[in-house]
Amino acid sequence: MFVACGSVLRAQNQITVSGKILNMEANKEGKRNLPFTDELVEVFSYATKADAEEALKLMEQQFKKGLPYHGLKEIDITEADPYTGYYEVKTYSNGWLLVRVGLSSELHPVENQFQIDFKIRGAVALDQVVVQAQNTTPNELQVIPVATARFGNVLPLNLTLPIGEHYGKTNARLVYQPFVVDCTTDKIEAYGRPYVLEGKEYHATQERRMGYDITRDTLQRFVDPEKQLSKDAFVLNYADTVYLSHTDRNYAVFGSFSFVDYNNIYYSKTSMVNTCRNILLMDLMEVPKFKPFYLDFEDYKKIAERKERPVPGEIQINFLINEAKPDLTDSSTVEQLNDLVALLNNISSGAVLRSLSIEGVSSPDGRYASNLNLARRRTEFLQDFISQRLHVSGYDKKSDARVTSWKELADTVMVYDTLLARQLQKIVEVEKDHDHTSVAVRRSGLMEKLTPYLEKMRKVTYTCVYVVNRPLTPAEILQKYRANPDDSFLPYEYWHLYQMVKDTAELEVLYKKGAAVAKAYENGRPWVLPECLLAASYINRDTSDLSLLEPYVDRTPISVSDKRPKLNYIKKDFNGYETIINPEAVVANYLIMCLKEHNYEKASVAAQILEQAKNKDYEELIAFALCMRGSFYNNSQVFKKVAAISPVNEVILNLMMGTNRNNMYAQESLEKLSDETPLYWFLKAVLADRMDQGQNMSLDLPEAVKCLVKCFQLDESFVDKALKDGSLRESTVDEAIAEYEMQKKN
């Protein structure tokens, strides 16, 4: 957050301070330090001590005149709970708090404290009467559902709930289980992390039960180590985050509360915590048109190395029964043969084909010698068949053949049919000889069931070995491409083409082909350069595909001590091949695409990786990603950098802060927008709705309703936005829609 001080902007971190406000005076029963149950307790927060003192002075003046205090420079105002004394207020880490109880007031510096308790001597206008509850059974827990902010696919689960006396016991356990419901399907989307609070005697009680084993307690790892459950009142503070499947839906949050002692659940309740009307102001943020980032071509250069490279593969061909010729009436056989010939011709166009090894594999049914002889004949026929269709000659031809064993067949069948495989295994264990096993299998009656698996055994494997010939010059490569764009190219040729071809559509095709060819030529090893270039091209035309770069972004920590994934680190595989993990440009482009797809969970992780670069070129991108995840609440630099992008963002971020002071800043920023846009009137309606809050006593339409009607008139699509957005009261939206429909009819 930043506060104007003259002409200087002073950054301040906003925090949430909580605590209890108790009365030092004794009640009629002589008890001290109890909540002010019959007196309004207000907490005001300010940026400076001077602001707090000025407000206190005005309060006292207004009180003497019998007038209410309407506020001056407050950041936030809240009331303490009358039954527990608990309060929670937003302020700045170097701000000030003012607590007012009747005629008593107390000023206190925040000094970056998150918990501040007050004990005030109550100088109240009326005699104080403290009434303590006498019931020993819990009253009904009261949970008032509120709207919660959603950040793209990220939904924070936050709850602060004062829980009165007598709910807890020292030998009991509280289990709070939040869960998220998709408001479109009414189905449970996700569960939050359970929260467990135990009394100090809970385990001692449990250990007396026969068979109790703490290691089997699945909730034990969720126990709060800082607090203990007792009969006293306490505040349940919970915070977690879930990731959503859809960014265009609203979600409600429910919570299940269970108090359990050693043998039963003595109190249980499930309540709605957050309504379906999520606060969706962040969806209206103006996203800068981030430009893509590029890898250094020299770091990912492909060269025409003169060394042998094997390319293995497998095809399944149907042969004519008891013949060496393939069945050319079978479309699958013809297609696979054509694909193999095309692959070999492609390789030969830019390299020297050194050898082609073919191994024919026959199924085990029948006599072993006959099967082996047939497999050899088929392999030799295939070598001749392929060589007649290749555009090259002079390569080494190697042929081999083998017969699949019955044991191999049994192992294959086991994957699909366990019972059939075991029946076959029993025969194999008895009959050690191949031919005897074949006879036994035929007599067993299993052949009909085994037929589909026998067909899988009849296959041909191949390995071609090539060496790159004289590399073409860049000019020759471009000439070859212009002559036939559909021609085949080697990885090093694609590397040159990426720098010479100018047409975007042509380049995107080349990026895809180059990535696939490089992977095939290098035994499945990926080439990140074309993928990053394709991502950059997508970003330039405002589209995205996370699957492009996701395989190249490693989000796992590199060690136990280093909790963050590392940027630009070298990783070697078993063959000594080095790969750069998380290259800056790849992570940056991945981050931009995450923002486009509103996946702020992945975006925030990528932003944290990219922060390690300490590069000013990434600062705005990183700040925006962290902001859209909600980091602006406690990071003033993120708030300041993103608010400076546009007046719209400045308004929205101040509205999201939700304090009186930020509402005032939002009002000032709103005047920078054109009043001819529907967004202007929508944001103005949100501000007006916060200020109306039951204060409008005239017969005229509330200001928020008027603003919404004007918004709907400019763009009717905002009707649906208003219905879903919890930034506006439901009654305000309903009244505005009714007025808009009535004006349309007139």
N, C-alpha and C positions, 0 to 999 in steps of 0.2 A: 504494500500500500504506500502511497506517497501523499504528503500533506503540504499544502501551499503555505509557505512562511514568507510573506512579502512577495518577492519575485523568485524565491528559491524553492525548489522542490526537495523536501526532506523525506527520505524513505523510512518507513516504520513497518515492523513485522506485526501483523495482527495475530493474537492468540485468544484462546478461550480460558477464562479464569473461573474456577468454581470453588465452593466452600460452604460453610455454615455460618449463620448469623444467629447468635444466642443471647439471651437476656441474663445479665449478671445479677440482677435483682432477684431476691427470693420470692416465691409465690406464697400463698396462704399456708401451704403445707411445709414451707421452709426449704423447698427444693430450688436450686439455682441452675443456671446454664441450660434453660429450656427455650424452645422456640417462642417467638412472639405470636401466639395463636390468635389474639384478638386485635392485632394492630398491623396496619399495612407496612411492610418492610420493602423499601425500594433500593435498588443498586443502580447508580449512574456511572458511566465510564467516560473518561476525557483523555485527550491527547497530552495535555500539559497540566501542571498544577495551577497555573494562572486561570485556565479555562474552568477548572473545578471550583476554585475559589470565587470566580465571577458568578458561576451558576448558583453556588450556595448563597451568596449575597442576595441574588435575585429571588431565590426561594423564600428567604426570610422576609424580604420586602413584600412579596406577594401574600405570604401567610398573614402578616400583620394587617393587610388590606382585606383579608378574607377571600383572596382570589386564588384559583388553582394555578399550578406551575405548568407552563406549556413547552418547556424545553428551550435550550439555548445552543450549546455546542456539544451536545452529547454524541458519543460514538454509538452507544447502546444503552437501553434502559430495560431492567427486568425486575421482577418481584420474587422475593424469597418464598419458598413453600411454607405455609403456616403450620404444617404438622411436623416437618423435619428441620426447618430453617435453611434448607438447601437452596442455593442460587447458582446460576451459571450466566456469565456475561461476556460479551466480546469486547476486547480492548486492544491496546497496543502494549508491546513488551516493556516499553518505557513510559507507559501512561499512568493515569491515576484513577482510583475508585472513590466514589462518594456514597456512603451508606446512610440512609435517612429512615429513622423510625420515630414517628410522631414528631416531637420537638427535638429529638436527639439526632446528631449527625456526626459522622466520622470520616476523615479523609485518610487515604492510605496509598502509598506508591506501589505500583505493580512490580517493578524491578525484576521482570522476567520470571515471576513466580506463577505457576499454574494453579496453585491452591492457596487461598487466603481465607482464614477463618476470622470472624469478628465476635467479640464479646462486648456487648454494649449495655451500659447502665440505662435502663429504659425510663426516660423522662417523658412520659406519655401524657396526652391531654386528658384521658379518662383513666379511672382505676383499672389496673391490669387484672384480668381474671384468666387463670390458666386451668383448663379442663383437660384432664388426662383420661384417655380411653381405658376402660376397665375390662373390656372383653378380652378373652385369652384365645379366641379363634379368629383367624384372618377374616377381615372384611373383603369384599370383592375388589381385586386389583383393577384400578381405573387406568386404562391406556387410551389416550386420545389420539386417534390416527392423524397424521399430518402429511403434507406433501413432502417429497424428498427429491433432491437434485439427481438427475441421471446425466452421466458424461459419456455419450456415445454408447459403447457396449460395456461400460463400467457403472455399476450401481453400488454406492456406499451403503452399508448397513450400520446405521448409528442409532443408539438408543440411550437416553439418560432418563431413568425412571426412579423416583423416590419410592421406596417400599417401607411401609409403616411397621410398627412393632408387632410382635407375636407371629409374624409369618415364619421367621427362622427359628431354629433351635440348635443348640450346641452339638446335638447328635444327629443332625440332619444335613441334607445336601439340596442346594438349588440347582436346577438344570434349566438353562434358557437356550432354546433352539429356534433360531430364526429361519424362515424359508421364504423364497420368492415365488410369486405366482404370476404367470403370463396373463394379463388382463384380456387378451384376445382369445385365448383358448381355455382359460380357467384351469390350466394344468400347472403343476409345480415345475418351475424352471431350474431352481438350484437351492441348495441348503447353505446357510452360513456356518461358520465354525461354532460349535457349541461353547457355551460359557458355563462353568461349573464353580460354585462357591460352597465350601464345606465348613461345617462346624468342627471345632477342635477335637470333639469326642466321636466324630462320625466313624473313623476307622477302628477305633477301640471297640465301638459297638458292633461293627461289621465282623471283626475278627472273632467274636463270640459265636457267630453263626457257623454251623458245620459246613465245611467245604468251601468257604470263602477264600478266594485267591486274588490278591490285588493285581497280580500280573495279567489277569484275565479281564480286568476292569477297563473297558474301551474308553471310558470317559476320564480316566485318571490324568491323561496328558493335557486335558483342557482345564484342569483345576487352577483357579487363581491363587498364586503363591503369596500374594501380598495381603489378602483379606481373609477374614474368617466369618462364617455365618453364626449369628446368635439371635436372641429374641429381640435385640435392639433394632431400631429403624436404620436403614442404610440406603445408599443410592447405587442402583445398578448402572454401571457405565460400560457400554459395549460398542465396539467398532470393528468392522470387517468389510470386505469388498467381495462382490461376486461379478463374474463376467457373463454377459448375456449373449444369446444366440442371435437376436434380432435388434437392430438399432432403430427400427421404425415402429416399435411397439412400446406400450406402457406396462409397467410392472408394479404390483403391490407387494408389500412385505408384511408377513405375519410372524408372530412370535408365540412359541409354546413355553409356558412357565410351569415348572413342576417342583414342588417341595416334597422331598422323600426322606423318610426316616429309615430305621433299620429294617422295617418289614412292610411298609406300604407307602403309597403316594397320598399324603394327607391333604394336599391342595394342588389343583391343576387347572390351568386356564389357557386357552388359545385366543389371542386378540390380534386384530389388524393394527400394525404399527405405522405403516406408511400407505397412503391411499394410491389408487391407480392414476391419479392426476400428478404425474411426475413434473418436477420443475425442469423445463426444457429450454430455458433461455440460452444455454450454451450452444444449442443447435442453430441459433440465429447469428452466431459469431461470424465475422468476415474473415475468411481464410485467405492469407496472402497467396499470390500465385508464385509458389516456390519454384525456382528454376532447378532442373536436374543437375546432378554432379557426374563427372566422368572419370574413369580410370585412366591411368597413363598407359598408352598403347605399348610403350617399350617394356613395361613391367609384365605384360601378358602376350608377348610376341611369340608367334609360332614360326619355326624355321624348318626348312626342308632338310632334315637330318638323313644322312646316308647310313641307315642301319636297318637291320631286318626287323619287321614288325609282324607278329602273328595275328590273324583275325579268325577266331574259332566260331563255329556255328553248328546248327543241327536242323535237318529237315526230315519230314515224314512222308514217304512216297509209297503209293500203292503200285505194286507190280502185278503183272498178269500171273495167274496161278501157275506155279512151277516153271516160270520163265524168267529170263534176265531182263526183259524189256519192261519199262514202266507203263502203267495204264494211262495212256494219253487221252482217254475219254473222261478221266476224272479231273474235274476243274481244279481241285485243291492241289493235286500232283503237278499239273501244268503250271499253276501260279507259283508254286514253290521253286520249281526248276527255273522258271523265267527270272524270279527274284535273285536266285543264286548267280545266274549268268550275268544279270545286270550289275550285281555287286562286284563281281570279278572284273567286268569291263570298266566300271567306274574307277576301281583301284588302278587298273592298267593304264587309264588315261593320263595319270600323273605320276606313275611309279612303275617299277619293274616287278612283274609277278615272278617270284623265284620258284615257288612250289605250290602244289595243291595236293593235300593229303585227304583221301576219302576212306572212311571205314564203314563197311556195311554191317549192320547188326540184324540177325534173324531172331525170330521167336523160338522158344525151346520145343514146341510140339513137333513130333516126327523124329526121324533118325538123325543123330548128331552129324554124321559124315555127310549125309545128303544136304542138310541145312547149311553146313559150313561151305560146301562146294557151291551151292546156289547163291549164298551171300557173296562169295568171291566173284562169281560170274556177273552178278548184278553191279558190284562195285566197279569192275573193269568196264562194263557197258556204260556206266554213268561217266567215267573218265572220258571215254570216247565221245559220248553224247555232248558233254560240256565243251570239250576242246574244239569240236566242229562249229560251235556257236560263239566262241571267243574271238576277239579281234587280235589276239596275240598268240605267239607260239614260243617255243624254246624254254618253257618252264618245266620243272621237275614234277613228274606225276608219281604219286605214291598211293598204293591201294592196299587195303587190309580188310579182314573180315573176321567176325566172331559170332558165336551162338550164345544167346542169353541163357543163363542157367535157370533151372526151375526155382532155385533159392532166390535169385534176383526177382523172378516173377512174383514169388510169395511176398517178398518185401514190398513190392509195388502195390499189390492187392491189399496189404495190411492198411494202407493209408485210406482206402475207400470201403473195404468190407472185411472187418476183423474175423468174422465167423468163417467166411470162405478162405481167407488166408491161412487160418489155423488148420482147416481141413487139408489144404494143400501141403502145409508144413509137415503134417503127420506122414503123408505119403513120401515126401522127400527124405525124412529121417529114416524110413524103413528101406527105401530103394536108393542105394548109393550111386548106382550106374545111371547115366543120363537116359539111355535108350529104355532101360527097364522102368525108369520113372515115367517116361512118356506113355508106355503101355499101361501102367498102373493108373495114371491119371485118366486115360481114355475109358478104362473099365469102371472107374469110380463114378462116372456120370457127371463130373464137374465141368466138362469141356464147354458146354453151352454157356455156363456162367462165366467161364474164363475167357471166352472169345473176345470181348471188348478189350481186355487187358493184354491179350496176346498181340492184338493189332498195334497197341502202343509200343511193343517191344521191337517191331519191325521199323527200323529207322536208319538214317544215314547221317553220320557226323563228318564234318570237314574242318580243315584248318588251311587257310591260304597264307603264305608268307610273302611280303612284298618289301621292296627297297625303293625309296624315293629317287627318281631319276634327276637329271639336271633341273634345278628349280627355274621356273619361268620368271622373267623380269616383270615388274609391276605393269609396264606397258603391254607385255604379252598377255598377262592375266586379264587386263581390262579388255583387250581386243578379243580374247576368247569369250569373255562374258557378253560383250556386245554382239558377237556372232551368234551366241546361243545362251540366253540367260538360264535355261533349264539344264545346261550341261553340268557335269559333276566337277567339284573342286576339292582340293585338299585344304586342311586347316590353314596352312601358311598362305594359301591363295585367298581364302576368306579374309584373313588378317589384312591383306593389301586392299581387297575390295572395299572393306569397311571405310577406308580412308579415301577412296577414289569415287565411289558411287555417291551421287548427291540426292537422288529422289528418295523421299521418306518412305513411301510405300514399298519401293524396291528394296531399300535397306532393311526394313522389318522382315521381309521374306528371307533375305540373306542372313540376318541375325539368327533366325530360327534354324535355317539349314546348317549354318556353320556350327552352332552349338551341338546339333545332332550328329554331324559328321565327326567332329572332334571327339565326342564321347565314344563313337563307334571305333575310331582309329586308335584311341588311347585306353582301351580296355575298361571303358565305363568311367574314366576319370573326367569330371566336368570341366568346362572352360567358361569361366565367369565373365570374360570380356563381352561376348555377344549378348549374354543375358542382361548385363548391366546397361549395355547400349540400347537394347530393346525396351528396358524399363524406362530409360531416359526419354526415348521416343514416345512411349505411352504417356509419360508425365507431360511432355510438351503438347500433346493433343488432349490433355485433361481426362485421361482414362487410367485405369489401374488393374493390376493383377498380382496379388501378393504371392501367388505360387511361383512366380518367376524367380524372385530373390530369396524366398524363405529358406531354400536349402543352403544358401551361402551365409546366412546370418545365424551364428551360433550364440544362443542366449544362455548357455550354461556356464557357470563359473569355471575358471581353469584350474582352481585348486581350493582346498578347504580354507586356506588363509585369505585368498583373494576372492571375495564374495561376488564380484562383478565379472561378467564376461569381458574378455580383453579385446581391444581394438588393434588391428594390424599385427597380429602375432603369427609367427611361422610354425606350421605343424608338419611333421614328417610322417609319412606312412611307412609300412614295413619294408618297402622297396627303396626307401630313401628319397622318395619324391616329395618335394616341398610345396606346401599350399599356404597362401596368405589367408588367414581366417579373419573375418569381419573387416574387409577393406573399407576405408572411410566412405568412398563414393557409393559402395553397395549399401552400407548401413544407412546413409543419408537418403538414397533413393527409396529404400525400403520404408523408411520413416515417413517420407512424403506420401507414399502409397497407403500406408496405414491411416494417415490423417484423412485421405480421400475416402477411405472405406469406413471412417468413424470407429476404427478399432483402436481405441485409446489405450487399452491395456498393452498391446504389442508396441504401440507408438512410444509409450513412456519407457519401456525397456530399451528400445532402440535408442531413444534420446539419452538414456543413462550411459549406454555404450559409447555413443558419439561424443559425449562430454569429455571423454579422455583425450580427444584430439586437441582441445584447447585452441580451436580455430575460430576466429571471428566470423568466418563465412557461414558457420553453422549456428551462431548464437540465437538468431531470431527463430530458426526452425526448431531448435531444442526448447526454447522458452515456450513456443506455441504448443508443442507436444505436451510438455509438462503442465501447461495451463489447462489444456483440454482434459487432463486427467484430474484436475482439481487442486494442483499445487499452488495456485495463486492465493489460496486461503492463508498459507503460512510462509510464502516466499515473496517478499516485496519486490525483488528484482524481476521475477517472472511476471507479476502483476504489472509493474511499470513498463516493461518491454512490450508486452502484448497490448496493453491499453493504448500505447503510443502508436500502434499500427493504424487505428482508425477510431473516429468518435463513436461508432456503433459498438466496438469492442470496449471502449472506455465506459459507456453507459451500462452495458451488460455486466461487466465485471463488478462495477460498483453496486448494481442491483443484486448480484449474487452474494456479495458480502453481507447484505441484509441489515446494516446498522443505520441509525438515523443520519450519521455523518456521511456515510457512503450514499444514502439516498439523496442527500443534498448535492454531493458531487455528481451523481447521475443526472440530477435536474439541470445542473450547469452544463454538462456535456451534451445533454439532449438538444440544447439550443443550437448546437453546431450542425445538426442534421436538417435536411430539407423536410418541411412539413407537408410536402406533396407525396411522400412515400408512405405506404401502409405500415412499414416497420416503425416509423417515427410515432404514429398514433398508437401502435400496439405497445411500445415501450412506455409511452406517456400514460397509457391506461394502467399499466402495472404500477407505475409510480403513484398515480392518482388513487388506485385501489388501496395502496398501503396507507395513504393519508386519510382516505374516507373512513375506513374501519369503524363504522357505526356512528361517525360524527355528523353525517349529513342528515339534518332534521328538516330540510325544506321539502316542498312538494315537487321541486324540479328534479330532473334526472341527475344522478350522481355524475361527477366529472369523469370517472372511470368508464361509465357506461357510454357517455357521449363520445369519448375517445375511441372506444371499441367500435361503435357504430360507424364512425368516420373511417376507421381502418377497414371494416368489412365492405364499405362502399367503394374503397379504392382497390381492394383485392379480396374476393369472397373466399379464397382458399384459407384465409386467416381464421375463418369460423371454426374449421376443424382444428387448427393449431390452438385456438383459445379453449376449445372443449377438452383438449388433452393436457394443457399446460397448467400445472399447479401453482404457477406464479400469480394467477388470478383467482379470486374467490369464485366458487361455483355459482353463487347467487348473482354475482356481477355479470358473469358470462351469460347466464340464462336471461337476465333482464336485457342485456345488450342484443342478444339474438332476437328476442321478442320485439324489441323496438325496431331493429333493422328490418325484420319481416313485415312489420306494420307499415314502415315508411316505404317499402318496395311496393306494397299493394296500393298505397295512396299516390 
